Amino acid sequence: MLESYAQRYRQDLERVIAFWLAHSLDRQHGGYFTCLDRDGSVYDTKKYLWLQGREIWMFSRLYNAWERKQEYLDAATLGMQFMQRHALDPQGRVYFSTTREGKPFHYQRKPYAAVFYMLALLEYAQATGESAFADQAGHLFWRIRDWVADPALLGRLATPGLPATSTLANPMVIASMALELLRVDDRPAIRQVLAASMDAILRHYDPERGILRENVALDGSDLSAWPEGRAFSPGHSIECGWFMLHILDELPNDAQRDIALRVIENSLQLGWDDRFGGITYLMDLEGKPTLQLESWMKLWWPLTEAIYALVCAYARTHDARWLPWLDKVDRYAYEHLCDPVHGEWYGYCDREGRLTHTCKGGNYKGCFHVPRCLLLSVQTIERMNAQQGESPRAVL
């Protein structure tokens, strides 16, 4: 089953990666350009470090798990050398962006640039066999966990009007790092962090709607007077759903598995725009106005997360109810975002599905969500087919 999807995703992955290899590599100063227009021309030469880390991870993962092409490893090395020279401030925190040459440009008091540097270090260590990168990744992992627990360590001051809250992205990224670490380090301490991440994700679970809220108070108090407390990001909820399935591969729990599947399905049902199609970027759970003017837009990454989440759900359940959703999401993505001329996907449509930007990358979109979705989907389908006795191209 799903072989027709796997065939298309294999072909598209090759086109997507060819686009980034042709246009993203900065062979003069190192690292990657991510602000690329439709044809790959550069419109901003700054280096956004969370996207540098994501691209290193992507090329390293391709080398490790897709095809051991020297071109992939060389591309990963170009990014890693840049990050090693320029990523860290004197306190060991990761800048958000630098100039093309590597001079610090902007520091963001959030941990996400560090998260993707950590993941890049770990995957690159497996590609090169150099344990020093894995050691750096392990050290950074524990620092990031501390930064998430105490944002003041990143320079974010506590304010008396803001209660202690959890943002869904934080346990999600902790889980993503712990899952990757477990592939090379199966210590009980890592499993404990993974279990704690699952508990933290479940704190966001809205049992009435069957979705994950974006922000919740740690003491369980009601935040619905504020837009932040009513915020629902379908893409984040869906992404967390498939992360939960991955966690449950390591820490099985039937009740939590049912919740994860319900989160994927209900997030799609609530987030899908029945009038124009596509997954809504951000919603107010009480139907009130959002502060974000772009809420009704259709972005690339919720669609990629949904495609892979649906492949994951079907591979684990073999339940046909996932297939119409996969067809619907896949069809919307390829009709509205995929560029058959220059390769890669566009990132942004308005509510009605019209392109608002011609760019293929920027300060938030890089060489990550699209190729990760394609790669992981193909791998999952091929493993599923192999288990069913079919003959896929390769089991990764």
N, C-alpha and C positions, 0 to 999 in steps of 0.2 A: 504493500500500500504506500501511497504518497510518492512513488517513484517519479511521477511526472513533475512534482514539485522539486524533488531533489535534482532532477536533470536541469531544470531551469535555474535553480539556485547555484549549481556548480558553474554553469555558463556565466551567470551574472557575477558571481564571485571573481571569476577571472577578469571580466571587464572592469569591475570596480577596483580591484587591486592594480590593474594596468593603469588606470587613471591616476591613482596616487603615486605610483612609481614614476610615471612620466612627468608629473607636475609638482609634487610636494617636496621632493628632496632638495635641500639647500646644500649643494656640494661645495659652496664657497665658505660658509660659516658654520655648517653643521645644523642638525635638527631639521625641522619640517616647516614648510609653509602650509597653513591650513585654511587661510582665507583665499579660496579659489573660486573664480567665476565659472560659468557654464563650460567654457572651453579649457579651463585649467589655468587661465591667466591669474596672476597674483594681484590682489587689490589691497592687501595689508601685509607688511613684512614682519610684523611682530610675531613672537613665538609664545603661544599660549600653552603653559606647561602641563596642564592637565590633558590637553590634546597631544602634546609630545609624548607623555607617558602612555596614552592610549594607543598611539601609533606604534611605539616600540613594542608594546604588548602584542599588537595585531601582527606585526611582521614576525615577531619571535614565535607566536603561536602557529602561524602559517608554516614556519620552518620546522617546528617541532611536531606538528600534527597533520599537516596537509601535504607538503612536498619539500624535501630538503634541498631547496634551491639556494645557491650561494647568494643570489640577488636579494632574497628575503633577509638573510642574515646580515648582509652588508647594509641593507636599509635600516635594520634594527640597530646596528652598531653606530651608524651615523647619528641616530637620535640619542642613543645612550651616551655617547661621548659628549654630546652637547649638554645633556642633563647632568652628567657627572661634573662638568666644568661650571655650570651656571645655575643649577636648580635651587641650591640651598642658600639661605641667608646665614649670618654668623651664629644664630641660635639653632640651626638645623631644621628650620621650617622651610617650606617650599613656596617660592614666589608663584603668583598667578600668571604673570607674563613678563617677557623680557623684550628688548630690542632684537632686531635680526642678529646682531653681533653677540648678544647674550647679556647686555647690561640690564639690571633690574628695572622694570617699568611699573609694575603694579603688584601690590601684596594684598591678597584677599584673606580676611580673617575667618576662613573656612578650611576644613581639612581635605577637600576633594582633590586638589592638585597633588597632595602627598599620597592620597589613596592610589592614584593611577601611576605615580612614580614607583610605589611599592610593588604594584602588580607587574609593572614593566621590569623591575629588577629581578623579580622571582622568575618570570618567564624567560628573560634573557639569560639568567644563570643556567637554566635547563638547556637552552640553545647552545651555549658556549662551554658548558661544563665547568665554569669558573665559580667556585664556591663563595668567593668574596662578594659577589652580587647577591647571592642568597642570604648571606649574613647581613648585608645591608637591608635587605627586604625584611628579614625577621626583626631587626632592631627598629625599623621604621613602623612596622605593624604595631608593636606595643606602644610606641609614641603616639600613633594615630588613635589608638584606643583611649589613651589618656586625654588627648585633645578633644575627642568627642565627649568624653565624660565631663571635662572641665574646659569649656570654650575660652575661659580667661587665659589659658596657657597660650592661645593664639592671639591674644590681645583684645578679645571681645569682653567688654565690661558688663557685669550684671547690672540690671536696672530694676528698681523696686516695683514697677508696674507689670513686669513680665514674669509670670509664674514659671516654674521649672517645667519645661515641655520637651517632648520628643518629636523630632522631625523624621518622617519615614525614611528619607535618604540615609540617615545615619546608621540605623541598624542594618539597612540593606548593604551599605558599603562594607561594614564590618563583616557581615556574612560573606560577601564576595571575596574578601581577602582571606578569611579563615578557610573557606572552601578551597581556594588555590593553595594555601599553605598545607592543607591536609594531603594534597597530592604528593608532597615531598617530606612532610613532617607530621607523623600521626601521634604526636604526644597528647596525653590527656588534657593538657592546658589549652590546646587549640580546640579540642572538642568542647571543652567547657565554654570557651568564647562563642563557639558556633551555637551551642544550646542557649546561651544567654541572648544571642542575636535573635533566635527564633522567638524567645519569650518577648523580646522588645518589639519585634514586628507584630506579634499577636496583640500587643497592647493597643495597636492601631485598628484592630478589627472591629468593624461595626456589624454586629450580628443581625440587626434588623435589615440592613441593605446587603450584607454579604460582601462588603468591599473593605479596603483599607483607607482610613482617613489620613490626610497629609500631616496633620499636627494634632497631638493630644497632650493633655496635662499629665505629668507623672503622678500626681496625687488623685487622678481621676475626676477632677473638677470640670465643670461645664465651660467650654470655650466658645459656645455658639453665639455669643453676643458679638464676636469678632469674625471678620471674613476668614482669618487664618484658621479659626476653629471649625469653620464650615467647608474648608477647601477639600476638594477631591480631585486628584490628578489620575485620570484613568490609566495613563501610561505607566506611572510609578506603581500603581496598585497591581497592574498586570505583570510588570517586571518583578515585583516582589513575589507574585504568585509563582513564577517559575523558579525564582531563587529558593522559595520554600520547598518546592519539589526536589531541588538539588540537595538542600539540607536534609530532607527526609530520606534521601538515598543513603545518607550517612547515619542519620538518627531516626530510624523508622518510628512512626506514630500514626496509626490509622485515623484517629480523630483529626489530627492536624493535617493529614493528607486530604481529608474531605474538605477542610476549610480552605486549603490552598486551591483546590479545584473550584470550589465555590467562588473564591476571590477572582479567579481568571474569568469565569463565565459571567458573573454578575457585574464585574467591572466593564466587560465588553458590552453587556446589555445596557448598562446605565450610561456608558461613555459614547456609545455609537450614536451618530447623528442620523436619525431615521429620515429626516427630510432631504439632506444632501449627501449623506454617506460620510465615511471617515470617522476617526476617533477624535473627539473633542479634547483640546489641550488641557483645559482646567474648568471645573464646575463648582458652583455653590450648591451644597447638598440641600439647602432649603429654597433653592430657586431664586435667591436674591442676587443683586449685581455683584460681580467680582471686581476687585481693584485692578486686576490685570486686563488691559484693553485687548490683549491678544488671545483671550480665553477661548473664543470660538474658532481660532485657527486650527488647521490640520497640519501637524508637524510630522516629520519623518520617523522620529524615534519611537513614539507610541505604536506605530504600525509595525516596526521591526520587532519590538518587544512582544506584540500580540502574535505575530507569525511564529516566533520561536516558542512562546508559551503554549500555543495551540498544538504545535508539533510535539512538545513535551507531554502535554495532557493526553494526546491520542496515543503516543508511544507507551504511556504507563497504564492506560485504561482500555485501549482498543474500542472505545465507545464512539459510535458513529455520530453522536451529537456534536462533536468538535469539528467535523468535516465541513458543514455549511459555513461555519464561522471562518475557518481557514480559507475557504474559497472567497468569501466576501472580503476579508481583510487583504488577502493576496491580490485580488482583482483591483481593489481601490488603489493599493500601493503602486501596482505596475501601470495602471491607467493614468495616474496623476503625478507620480514622482520620478519614475525611472526614465532616464534619458538614453534612448537607444543609439543616439548619434555620437555623443562624447563619452558616454559611460557615467557611472555613479548615479545617485539619486539627488534630485532637488530636495530642499529641506522644508519649504514653507508654502502652504496654500491658504487662501482665505476659506471662510466657511463653505462656500459653494464649490470649492475645489480648484479655483483658479490660482496659478502661481503668483506669489507676491514678490519673490526674489528669484533671480537666475543663478545665484551662487550654489556651489556644491559643498562649500565649507566656509567656516567662519571662526568665531571665538568660542562657539559651543558645538558646532558640527565639525567632525573631523573623520579620520580613517578609523572608525570604530563601530558604531551601531549597525550600519548596513552590513559591512563584511562579517562582523561577529554573528549577526543573525543568520546570514547565509551559510557561514561555516558550521555553526552549531546545529542548524537545522539539517544540513546534509549529513553530518556525523550521526545525529540521532536517528534519522530515517534509515541510514545504512546499517546501524547497529540493530535496529528493529527488524529490518528485512533479513539480516543474517540470522537472527534468533528464530525467525520464522522459516528458515531454510531456503531463502532466496539467494541470489548471487549478486550482491552489490559490487560497485567498483572497488571499494576497499573499506574495511572496517577500521575506524580510527580510534 
